[in-house]
Amino acid sequence: MTAYLGVDIGGTASRWVLLDADGAVIARGSAAGATGHVFNPAERERLLATLSTIAEAARNFSPTAACLGITGLGDSVHDVVRDMVAALLGIAPSAIQLGNDMELAFRATFAPGTGHLISAGTGSIGLHLTTDGQLIRVGGRGLLIDDAGSGTWIALNALDQLYRRIDETGGPADAALLAAELYADIGGEGWEQTRSFVYGGDRGRIGALAQAVARAASQGDPVANDILARAAIELARLASALIARAGPLPVAFIGGIITLHPGIKPALKAALPQAVMSFPQIDAAAHAAQWARDIHGDAVTGIVHASLPDPKA
């Protein structure tokens, strides 16, 4: 059987899809999150583990080509990652297409030059792809610099606000509900537990604490609600930056933060009253598999579809 593999690797979770020669889905699944930061030994091991999980699941289908969108993947490490994929999946390096997960998501949402995409999950970033293939990106600089409005930003703001209150009053004060939800996910109320959770984990683990903030907000915690409102304003800022630079085009918001709490979407609409806005549910992994089929399957299908260029070309 001829099969084409598409993979969407994010910081928190990864998804994969296999298509047959006719473009029908024959299998799909998920794996742990990872990044393309293979210059970091720990991140290299995370990516290797994720790719190994996918390779094991896909082995029975013997994919002949693959396309992977990987968060944080830079041009300088394409050869390293391509070799990893080739070795694990038994696919010829020339049949492996690599790209950033955000460009993949954009092309699964808009044709080049027709919209702006804001993604808010573990991290946050805005992207516009011009008709001639130039990328305009805003944000997306990682939790140590910004990633405003993202899961990690929400979580770290919540911890900051909580511990400021503890410093000033000896307790959580008006953030008592937020404290209870955060401590439940962290696994304890002491600073030792918080320190171990934050500094001993990765950005995906930290970003998952945004769910605790959302739970507290749903219970009426004022600090949690304020953080989520500010997160929406930060995501709207990314859209405003793209509109200013590339024109008043439709804006699509994707990612787990958009559905984290019922107040997020109304807050985005209030912050961008003139924007044409949507909240699509995209299947980036399926789009990646179609990309692989487009590039490498035309000899079988006799069809060539619009597709991403090979980053190695």
KEKE-3310 file (N, C-alpha, C; in steps of 0.2 Angstrom, whole numbers, plus 5000, padded with zeros to 4 digits):
npx = (5004:5003:5007:5005:5013:5008:5013:5010:5018:5018:5021:5015:5007:5006:5001:4996:4993:4989:4988:4981:4985:4974:4971:4963:4960:4969:4974:4976:4983:4990:5003:5016:5020:5033:5048:5057:5069:5083:5096:5096:5100:5090:5078:5080:5080:5067:5060:5065:5059:5045:5045:5048:5038:5028:5033:5033:5019:5016:5022:5017:5011:5020:5025:5029:5032:5034:5028:5032:5027:5034:5035:5045:5055:5070:5079:5092:5093:5087:5093:5098:5086:5079:5087:5085:5071:5071:5079:5071:5059:5061:5061:5066:5077:5075:5061:5056:5048:5050:5045:5040:5028:5018:5018:5013:5000:4995:4993:4984:4973:4972:4974:4989:4992:4979:4974:4976:4984:4982:4989:4987:4992:5002:5012:5012:5009:5008:5005:5007:5006:5013:5008:5019:5025:5032:5036:5028:5029:5024:5027:5029:5041:5045:5044:5053:5055:5042:5028:5015:4999:4998:4997:5008:5011:4999:4999:5011:5009:4999:5005:5014:5006:4999:5010:5015:5004:5005:5018:5015:5004:5004:4996:4985:4975:4964:4965:4962:4954:4960:4973:4970:4966:4978:4987:4982:4985:4998:5002:5004:5005:5016:5031:5042:5036:5030:5041:5049:5040:5039:5053:5058:5052:5045:5040:5028:5022:5021:5013:5001:4996:4987:4975:4971:4970:4959:4949:4948:4944:4931:4925:4923:4935:4943:4956:4960:4951:4955:4967:4965:4957:4967:4975:4968:4968:4981:4983:4975:4982:4993:4986:4982:4995:4998:4988:4991:5003:5001:4989:4970:4964:4955:4955:4960:4959:4967:4970:4973:4970:4960:4948:4949:4942:4925:4925:4935:4934:4923:4930:4941:4934:4929:4940:4944:4935:4932:4937:4936:4933:4937:4936:4943:4943:4956:4964:4979:4988:4983:4983:4996:4999:4993:5001:5013:5008:5004:5017:5025:5016:5011:5014:5008:4994:4992:4988:4991:4992:4990:5003:5014:5031:5046:5056:5069:5072)
npy = (4994:5011:5025:5041:5051:5063:5075:5085:5094:5100:5110:5105:5094:5081:5077:5065:5059:5047:5045:5037:5032:5038:5048:5046:5045:5034:5031:5038:5047:5052:5059:5063:5080:5091:5100:5108:5112:5106:5109:5109:5097:5091:5094:5088:5075:5074:5076:5065:5055:5057:5056:5043:5036:5039:5033:5020:5018:5020:5011:4999:5003:5007:5021:5031:5044:5059:5073:5085:5097:5107:5114:5128:5124:5127:5133:5129:5117:5108:5097:5089:5085:5079:5068:5061:5058:5050:5039:5033:5031:5025:5031:5039:5052:5062:5062:5068:5081:5096:5109:5124:5122:5133:5139:5128:5127:5139:5138:5128:5135:5147:5153:5159:5176:5180:5181:5183:5173:5169:5160:5152:5143:5132:5141:5158:5166:5176:5176:5180:5175:5180:5183:5180:5171:5176:5177:5185:5187:5189:5191:5175:5172:5164:5159:5165:5177:5183:5178:5182:5180:5167:5149:5147:5160:5164:5155:5158:5171:5170:5163:5173:5183:5177:5174:5187:5191:5183:5187:5199:5199:5187:5176:5170:5180:5189:5180:5167:5156:5154:5150:5138:5130:5131:5125:5112:5106:5108:5100:5102:5114:5121:5131:5124:5113:5121:5127:5116:5111:5121:5124:5112:5107:5107:5119:5115:5108:5118:5127:5120:5123:5133:5129:5127:5140:5144:5136:5142:5155:5152:5150:5162:5169:5184:5188:5178:5179:5192:5190:5181:5190:5199:5191:5189:5202:5203:5194:5199:5210:5205:5202:5215:5220:5213:5216:5230:5229:5221:5223:5225:5211:5195:5188:5173:5164:5151:5136:5130:5139:5148:5141:5139:5146:5152:5166:5171:5172:5182:5192:5194:5198:5210:5217:5218:5226:5229:5219:5205:5190:5173:5157:5144:5126:5117:5104:5101:5091:5082:5090:5091:5078:5078:5087:5080:5070:5077:5082:5070:5060:5062:5054:5043:5047:5055:5068:5085:5096:5112:5116:5117:5124:5115:5116:5114:5116)
npz = (5000:4996:5005:5014:5025:5037:5049:5063:5074:5090:5105:5116:5112:5099:5082:5070:5053:5041:5024:5010:4993:4985:4993:5004:5022:5031:5043:5059:5073:5089:5099:5111:5114:5107:5102:5088:5093:5093:5096:5109:5121:5129:5122:5110:5113:5117:5105:5098:5105:5102:5088:5087:5093:5084:5073:5076:5077:5063:5056:5051:5040:5031:5026:5011:5009:5018:5027:5039:5051:5062:5078:5082:5073:5065:5050:5050:5056:5049:5041:5051:5058:5047:5045:5057:5055:5043:5047:5057:5051:5039:5027:5012:5013:5003:5001:5012:5019:5027:5039:5048:5061:5061:5048:5041:5047:5044:5030:5030:5033:5026:5009:5002:5006:5009:5022:5040:5053:5070:5082:5098:5110:5119:5117:5108:5093:5078:5061:5044:5027:5012:4995:4987:4995:5006:5023:5036:5053:5069:5087:5096:5102:5112:5129:5138:5133:5128:5121:5124:5130:5128:5134:5143:5146:5153:5163:5170:5173:5182:5193:5196:5201:5211:5220:5223:5231:5241:5246:5251:5260:5266:5262:5249:5248:5238:5228:5231:5226:5214:5219:5225:5214:5206:5215:5216:5203:5203:5213:5227:5240:5244:5242:5238:5230:5220:5214:5210:5200:5191:5187:5185:5175:5158:5144:5140:5151:5160:5153:5153:5165:5163:5162:5175:5179:5171:5176:5189:5185:5180:5192:5197:5202:5204:5200:5191:5181:5177:5172:5161:5153:5150:5142:5131:5126:5123:5112:5103:5100:5093:5081:5077:5074:5063:5054:5053:5046:5035:5030:5031:5032:5034:5050:5058:5072:5081:5091:5108:5118:5114:5116:5129:5139:5141:5140:5132:5117:5116:5121:5112:5101:5106:5107:5094:5085:5072:5064:5053:5059:5063:5070:5066:5065:5062:5053:5053:5052:5043:5032:5031:5027:5015:5008:5007:4999:4987:4983:4981:4976:4964:4953:4955:4957:4947:4949:4953:4966:4974:4984:4998:4996:4995:5009:5007:4995)
capx = (5000:5006:5004:5009:5012:5008:5014:5010:5021:5017:5025:5011:5005:5008:4996:4999:4988:4991:4983:4982:4986:4969:4970:4959:4963:4969:4975:4978:4984:4993:5009:5018:5023:5041:5050:5063:5075:5087:5102:5096:5100:5084:5073:5082:5077:5059:5058:5066:5054:5039:5045:5049:5031:5024:5036:5030:5012:5015:5027:5013:5008:5026:5024:5034:5034:5031:5028:5031:5027:5037:5036:5052:5060:5074:5082:5099:5093:5083:5097:5098:5079:5077:5090:5081:5065:5073:5081:5066:5053:5064:5059:5071:5077:5072:5054:5054:5047:5050:5043:5037:5021:5014:5017:5008:4994:4992:4991:4978:4968:4971:4978:4994:4990:4972:4972:4981:4983:4985:4989:4988:4992:5008:5015:5008:5012:5004:5008:5004:5010:5011:5007:5025:5029:5036:5032:5028:5028:5024:5027:5032:5048:5046:5041:5057:5054:5036:5023:5010:4992:4998:4996:5013:5010:4994:5001:5017:5006:4995:5009:5017:5001:4998:5016:5015:5000:5008:5023:5012:4999:5005:4992:4983:4971:4958:4966:4961:4951:4966:4978:4968:4967:4985:4991:4979:4988:5006:5003:5006:5004:5023:5035:5046:5032:5030:5048:5050:5035:5041:5060:5060:5048:5046:5035:5021:5020:5020:5007:4995:4993:4982:4968:4969:4967:4952:4944:4947:4940:4924:4922:4923:4941:4944:4963:4961:4947:4959:4973:4962:4955:4973:4978:4964:4970:4988:4982:4972:4988:4996:4982:4983:5001:4998:4984:4995:5009:4999:4982:4964:4962:4952:4959:4958:4962:4967:4974:4969:4968:4954:4943:4951:4937:4920:4926:4941:4931:4920:4935:4944:4929:4928:4947:4945:4928:4932:4940:4932:4936:4934:4939:4942:4946:4960:4967:4986:4992:4980:4985:5003:4999:4991:5007:5017:5005:5005:5024:5028:5012:5008:5016:5003:4988:4991:4985:4996:4988:4994:5006:5020:5037:5050:5060:5076:5073)
capy = (5000:5017:5029:5047:5053:5070:5076:5092:5093:5106:5110:5101:5088:5080:5073:5062:5057:5044:5045:5032:5035:5041:5054:5045:5044:5027:5030:5044:5046:5057:5058:5069:5086:5091:5106:5108:5115:5100:5111:5108:5090:5088:5095:5083:5068:5074:5075:5059:5051:5058:5053:5036:5034:5040:5028:5013:5017:5020:5006:4994:5006:5009:5027:5032:5051:5062:5080:5087:5104:5106:5120:5130:5121:5132:5131:5127:5110:5103:5091:5084:5082:5075:5062:5057:5055:5045:5033:5030:5029:5021:5035:5042:5059:5066:5061:5071:5088:5099:5116:5126:5121:5138:5140:5123:5129:5145:5135:5124:5140:5152:5154:5165:5183:5181:5182:5183:5168:5169:5153:5153:5136:5133:5148:5162:5169:5178:5174:5181:5173:5184:5179:5177:5166:5179:5176:5190:5184:5193:5187:5169:5172:5160:5161:5169:5184:5185:5173:5184:5177:5159:5145:5148:5167:5164:5151:5162:5177:5168:5162:5179:5187:5173:5174:5194:5192:5179:5191:5206:5197:5180:5172:5171:5185:5188:5175:5160:5151:5153:5147:5131:5127:5130:5120:5105:5104:5107:5094:5104:5121:5124:5134:5118:5110:5125:5128:5109:5110:5126:5124:5105:5104:5110:5124:5112:5107:5125:5130:5116:5126:5138:5126:5129:5147:5144:5134:5147:5160:5150:5150:5169:5172:5190:5188:5173:5183:5198:5187:5179:5196:5202:5187:5190:5208:5202:5190:5204:5214:5201:5203:5222:5221:5210:5221:5236:5228:5218:5225:5223:5204:5191:5185:5167:5162:5144:5134:5128:5145:5151:5138:5138:5149:5155:5173:5172:5174:5188:5197:5195:5202:5217:5221:5219:5226:5230:5213:5199:5185:5166:5152:5137:5119:5115:5098:5102:5084:5080:5095:5089:5072:5080:5090:5074:5066:5082:5082:5064:5055:5063:5049:5038:5049:5059:5075:5089:5101:5118:5114:5121:5123:5111:5121:5112:5118)
capz = (5000:4996:5011:5014:5032:5039:5056:5066:5081:5094:5111:5121:5109:5092:5079:5063:5049:5035:5018:5004:4986:4983:4997:5009:5028:5033:5050:5063:5080:5093:5102:5115:5111:5106:5098:5084:5096:5093:5098:5116:5121:5131:5117:5105:5116:5117:5098:5096:5108:5099:5082:5088:5094:5078:5068:5078:5075:5056:5053:5047:5033:5027:5022:5006:5010:5024:5028:5046:5053:5069:5081:5083:5069:5061:5044:5051:5059:5044:5040:5057:5059:5042:5046:5062:5053:5039:5051:5061:5047:5033:5021:5009:5015:4998:5002:5018:5018:5034:5039:5054:5061:5060:5041:5039:5050:5039:5023:5031:5034:5021:5003:5004:5005:5010:5029:5046:5058:5076:5086:5105:5113:5124:5115:5104:5087:5073:5055:5037:5022:5007:4989:4985:4999:5012:5030:5041:5059:5075:5093:5095:5104:5118:5136:5142:5131:5127:5120:5127:5128:5128:5140:5147:5149:5157:5169:5174:5176:5188:5198:5198:5204:5217:5225:5225:5236:5247:5249:5254:5265:5269:5260:5243:5248:5233:5223:5235:5221:5209:5222:5226:5207:5204:5219:5214:5197:5204:5218:5234:5242:5246:5237:5235:5225:5214:5211:5206:5194:5185:5185:5183:5169:5151:5143:5139:5157:5163:5149:5155:5171:5161:5163:5182:5179:5168:5181:5194:5182:5180:5199:5199:5204:5200:5197:5186:5176:5174:5168:5154:5149:5147:5137:5125:5123:5120:5106:5098:5098:5087:5075:5075:5071:5056:5050:5051:5042:5029:5027:5034:5030:5039:5055:5061:5079:5083:5097:5114:5122:5111:5119:5136:5144:5137:5139:5127:5111:5116:5123:5106:5097:5108:5106:5087:5083:5064:5060:5051:5063:5063:5075:5063:5068:5056:5053:5050:5051:5037:5027:5029:5023:5008:5005:5005:4993:4982:4980:4979:4974:4957:4948:4957:4956:4941:4951:4956:4970:4976:4990:5001:4993:4999:5012:5005:4988)
cpx = (5004:5003:5009:5007:5012:5008:5014:5012:5021:5021:5021:5009:5006:5002:4999:4993:4992:4986:4985:4983:4980:4967:4965:4963:4963:4971:4977:4979:4988:4999:5011:5021:5031:5042:5056:5069:5081:5094:5102:5095:5093:5078:5074:5079:5070:5057:5059:5061:5047:5039:5046:5042:5027:5027:5033:5023:5011:5019:5023:5011:5014:5026:5030:5036:5031:5032:5027:5032:5029:5038:5043:5057:5063:5077:5088:5099:5089:5086:5097:5091:5077:5081:5087:5075:5066:5075:5076:5060:5055:5062:5065:5071:5074:5065:5051:5054:5047:5048:5041:5030:5016:5013:5012:5001:4991:4990:4985:4972:4966:4976:4983:4991:4983:4970:4978:4979:4986:4984:4991:4987:4997:5011:5010:5012:5007:5008:5004:5009:5008:5010:5013:5029:5033:5032:5033:5025:5028:5023:5031:5039:5050:5045:5046:5057:5047:5030:5017:5003:4992:4997:5002:5013:5005:4996:5006:5014:5002:4999:5012:5012:4999:5004:5017:5010:5002:5014:5020:5008:5000:5001:4989:4978:4965:4959:4966:4959:4957:4971:4976:4968:4974:4988:4988:4983:4996:5007:5005:5005:5011:5026:5040:5042:5031:5036:5050:5046:5037:5048:5062:5056:5049:5040:5028:5018:5018:5013:5001:4992:4987:4975:4966:4966:4960:4947:4943:4943:4932:4921:4921:4929:4943:4951:4963:4957:4951:4964:4970:4960:4961:4976:4974:4966:4977:4987:4979:4977:4992:4992:4982:4989:5001:4994:4987:5000:5007:4992:4976:4961:4959:4957:4956:4962:4961:4971:4970:4967:4962:4948:4944:4945:4932:4921:4931:4938:4928:4925:4939:4940:4929:4935:4948:4938:4927:4934:4935:4936:4933:4939:4939:4945:4949:4963:4974:4989:4989:4982:4993:5004:4998:4997:5011:5015:5005:5012:5026:5023:5009:5009:5010:4996:4986:4988:4991:4991:4993:4997:5012:5026:5041:5055:5068:5078:5077)
cpy = (5006:5022:5035:5050:5061:5071:5083:5091:5100:5105:5105:5094:5087:5076:5071:5059:5053:5044:5040:5035:5039:5047:5053:5043:5037:5026:5037:5043:5052:5055:5064:5075:5086:5098:5104:5110:5109:5102:5110:5101:5087:5088:5090:5076:5068:5073:5068:5054:5051:5055:5046:5033:5034:5035:5022:5013:5017:5015:5001:4996:5008:5015:5028:5039:5054:5070:5082:5094:5104:5113:5122:5127:5127:5129:5127:5120:5106:5097:5086:5081:5077:5068:5058:5054:5049:5039:5030:5027:5025:5024:5038:5049:5064:5066:5064:5078:5091:5106:5117:5124:5126:5140:5134:5125:5135:5142:5131:5128:5144:5151:5160:5172:5185:5182:5182:5177:5169:5162:5154:5146:5137:5139:5152:5165:5171:5177:5177:5179:5176:5180:5176:5173:5169:5178:5182:5187:5189:5189:5180:5168:5168:5163:5165:5176:5187:5180:5175:5182:5170:5156:5146:5155:5167:5161:5155:5168:5176:5166:5168:5183:5183:5174:5182:5195:5189:5183:5196:5204:5191:5175:5174:5177:5184:5183:5168:5155:5149:5149:5139:5127:5126:5124:5113:5102:5103:5101:5096:5112:5125:5127:5129:5115:5114:5126:5122:5109:5115:5125:5117:5103:5108:5115:5121:5110:5113:5127:5126:5119:5131:5135:5127:5136:5148:5142:5139:5153:5158:5150:5157:5172:5178:5191:5184:5176:5188:5195:5185:5185:5199:5198:5188:5197:5207:5198:5195:5209:5211:5202:5210:5223:5218:5214:5227:5235:5225:5219:5222:5216:5201:5188:5179:5166:5154:5143:5133:5134:5148:5148:5136:5140:5152:5163:5175:5175:5181:5194:5199:5200:5209:5221:5222:5220:5227:5224:5208:5193:5178:5162:5145:5132:5116:5108:5098:5096:5082:5084:5093:5083:5073:5083:5085:5071:5071:5082:5076:5059:5057:5058:5043:5040:5053:5066:5079:5095:5106:5115:5119:5119:5119:5116:5119:5115:5125)
cpz = (5000:5001:5012:5022:5033:5046:5058:5073:5085:5101:5116:5118:5101:5089:5072:5060:5043:5030:5013:4998:4983:4988:5003:5016:5030:5040:5053:5070:5083:5096:5107:5111:5111:5103:5093:5087:5098:5096:5106:5117:5124:5126:5111:5107:5116:5110:5096:5099:5104:5092:5082:5089:5088:5073:5070:5076:5067:5053:5049:5040:5029:5023:5017:5006:5016:5024:5036:5047:5061:5072:5083:5079:5064:5055:5045:5054:5055:5043:5045:5058:5053:5042:5051:5059:5048:5042:5054:5057:5041:5027:5019:5011:5009:4998:5008:5018:5026:5034:5046:5055:5060:5052:5039:5041:5046:5033:5024:5032:5029:5015:5005:5002:5006:5017:5034:5051:5064:5080:5093:5108:5119:5123:5111:5099:5082:5066:5049:5032:5015:5000:4986:4990:5005:5018:5034:5048:5065:5081:5092:5097:5110:5125:5140:5139:5131:5127:5124:5125:5128:5134:5145:5150:5154:5164:5173:5177:5182:5194:5201:5203:5211:5222:5227:5231:5242:5250:5253:5260:5269:5267:5253:5242:5243:5228:5226:5230:5216:5212:5223:5219:5205:5208:5218:5208:5199:5209:5225:5234:5243:5240:5234:5229:5219:5210:5207:5200:5189:5183:5183:5177:5163:5150:5142:5146:5161:5160:5151:5161:5169:5162:5170:5182:5176:5173:5187:5191:5182:5187:5201:5202:5200:5197:5191:5180:5173:5170:5161:5150:5146:5142:5131:5121:5120:5113:5101:5096:5093:5081:5073:5072:5064:5052:5048:5046:5035:5026:5031:5032:5035:5044:5058:5067:5080:5089:5103:5118:5120:5114:5126:5141:5139:5136:5134:5121:5111:5117:5117:5101:5099:5107:5098:5083:5075:5061:5058:5054:5062:5068:5072:5067:5062:5058:5050:5049:5044:5031:5025:5025:5016:5004:5003:4999:4987:4978:4977:4976:4967:4952:4949:4955:4950:4942:4954:4960:4972:4983:4992:4997:4998:5002:5010:4998:4987)
residu = (MET:THR:ALA:TYR:LEU:GLY:VAL:ASP:ILE:GLY:GLY:THR:ALA:SER:ARG:TRP:VAL:LEU:LEU:ASP:ALA:ASP:GLY:ALA:VAL:ILE:ALA:ARG:GLY:SER:ALA:ALA:GLY:ALA:THR:GLY:HIS:VAL:PHE:ASN:PRO:ALA:GLU:ARG:GLU:ARG:LEU:LEU:ALA:THR:LEU:SER:THR:ILE:ALA:GLU:ALA:ALA:ARG:ASN:PHE:SER:PRO:THR:ALA:ALA:CYS:LEU:GLY:ILE:THR:GLY:LEU:GLY:ASP:SER:VAL:HIS:ASP:VAL:VAL:ARG:ASP:MET:VAL:ALA:ALA:LEU:LEU:GLY:ILE:ALA:PRO:SER:ALA:ILE:GLN:LEU:GLY:ASN:ASP:MET:GLU:LEU:ALA:PHE:ARG:ALA:THR:PHE:ALA:PRO:GLY:THR:GLY:HIS:LEU:ILE:SER:ALA:GLY:THR:GLY:SER:ILE:GLY:LEU:HIS:LEU:THR:THR:ASP:GLY:GLN:LEU:ILE:ARG:VAL:GLY:GLY:ARG:GLY:LEU:LEU:ILE:ASP:ASP:ALA:GLY:SER:GLY:THR:TRP:ILE:ALA:LEU:ASN:ALA:LEU:ASP:GLN:LEU:TYR:ARG:ARG:ILE:ASP:GLU:THR:GLY:GLY:PRO:ALA:ASP:ALA:ALA:LEU:LEU:ALA:ALA:GLU:LEU:TYR:ALA:ASP:ILE:GLY:GLY:GLU:GLY:TRP:GLU:GLN:THR:ARG:SER:PHE:VAL:TYR:GLY:GLY:ASP:ARG:GLY:ARG:ILE:GLY:ALA:LEU:ALA:GLN:ALA:VAL:ALA:ARG:ALA:ALA:SER:GLN:GLY:ASP:PRO:VAL:ALA:ASN:ASP:ILE:LEU:ALA:ARG:ALA:ALA:ILE:GLU:LEU:ALA:ARG:LEU:ALA:SER:ALA:LEU:ILE:ALA:ARG:ALA:GLY:PRO:LEU:PRO:VAL:ALA:PHE:ILE:GLY:GLY:ILE:ILE:THR:LEU:HIS:PRO:GLY:ILE:LYS:PRO:ALA:LEU:LYS:ALA:ALA:LEU:PRO:GLN:ALA:VAL:MET:SER:PHE:PRO:GLN:ILE:ASP:ALA:ALA:ALA:HIS:ALA:ALA:GLN:TRP:ALA:ARG:ASP:ILE:HIS:GLY:ASP:ALA:VAL:THR:GLY:ILE:VAL:HIS:ALA:SER:LEU:PRO:ASP:PRO:LYS:ALA)
# end
